[in-house]
Each structure stands twice: as structure tokens, then as C-alpha cells.
């Protein structure tokens, strides 16, 4: 009994072409799993932000504030020093400091508010342009301590809606990549389409 298999040039070229295709599918599957993992992290972050948003709504009160005055400030951060040596690793950060007037139960209060610190002066300049004296802004004051305030809509903070959108985008992208990494046909059908001849037994 003798078995033989005819191998054509079409088959050998198809086998060579299948190697990079398999590598591409493997990389696509790996990348898809990474995106799915990122979607899980974003989902966990959205849950935390949802709880934080609920806590803010129950412990802070919204009010209309008016900017009375403000100035651009600078401070050094991250400086370290050793005995007998000068400070090293020092860097400057910039922020906008302003005074806000607002009303609580018919009483006018004044509190200070700082913008997020940034290593770039231009960021603080943008905050100064947005919070010029006389401008009205939405603030939140703590119900148990009205002198503590914060911005109601801080563009520098990560929002709940933003994390939900990121979760959806990462999940959809990951699923599409995983689905695209699957073979398009069964192995037997794929071998026949590539020109592989079946084995023939001769007696």
C-alpha cells in the first residue's frame, strides 16, 4: 500500500502566505484582549466616579458665585536637598488663585479658590481668562462647612460620562479585534481552497 500527496507551487506559496496571516490574527487577538481589559478598568473607574458624584450631590450644595479678584501664582514643587548641597529636582508649577463671593441662606460669604496646578504657565493663563473679576461661575459649597468651595463643572476632572464612553469604545474595539482574529473558514475547507490535494491510497 502506497500513499502519496501531490504538492503544487500554489500550495507552497499559500503556506508561506499563511504565516504572516496567522501572526496578524494573533496580534489582533492580543490587542483585542488589551482593549477589553481597558474597558473593564474604565468600567470600574466609572463605578467609582458614580459613587463620588452621588456623594457630592448629597454632601455639597450648588450655588452661583461671582469672581471678586484673582491673580496668577507660582510655587516650587518636588524639590529635594541633601546636607551641604543645593536643592535638586525642583520644578515650578502655576495656578490661578481667586476670591469668590456667594450666598448661603441669605448670607454673603467669601472664599478662596485655586485652579489645578500645572507645570505650564499657559494653563494658568487660560484659567485667568475664564475667571476674570466680575464673572459668574457655578460652585459647590460643603453643606457642613459652607466656607469650603469647589467648581461645579471642572474641565480638569474626569467625568462619569467620559468614562462610560471610554468603556463602550474600548469594549467594542476589543470585541471587533477578537472576532477579526478568528479564521474565516474551517481548516479542511481552507486547505482545499489553497490547492492542497487530498491523500490517495493505491493498492
ZITA-V897249 format. One record per run of one state. SS is the DSSP state (A for helix, B for strand, O for the rest). FROM is the first residue (numbers start at 0). TO is the last residue. If there is no record, write none. Layout:
# ZITA-V897249
ss:from:to
SS:FROM:TO
SS:FROM:TO
This chain:
# ZITA-V897249
ss:from:to
O:0:0
B:1:3
O:4:7
A:8:58
B:59:76
O:77:78
B:79:79
O:80:86
B:87:87
O:88:89
B:90:103
O:104:105
B:106:113
O:114:116
B:117:117
O:118:119
A:120:129
O:130:134
B:135:141
O:142:147
B:148:150
O:151:158
A:159:179
O:180:185
A:186:192
O:193:198
B:199:201
O:202:202
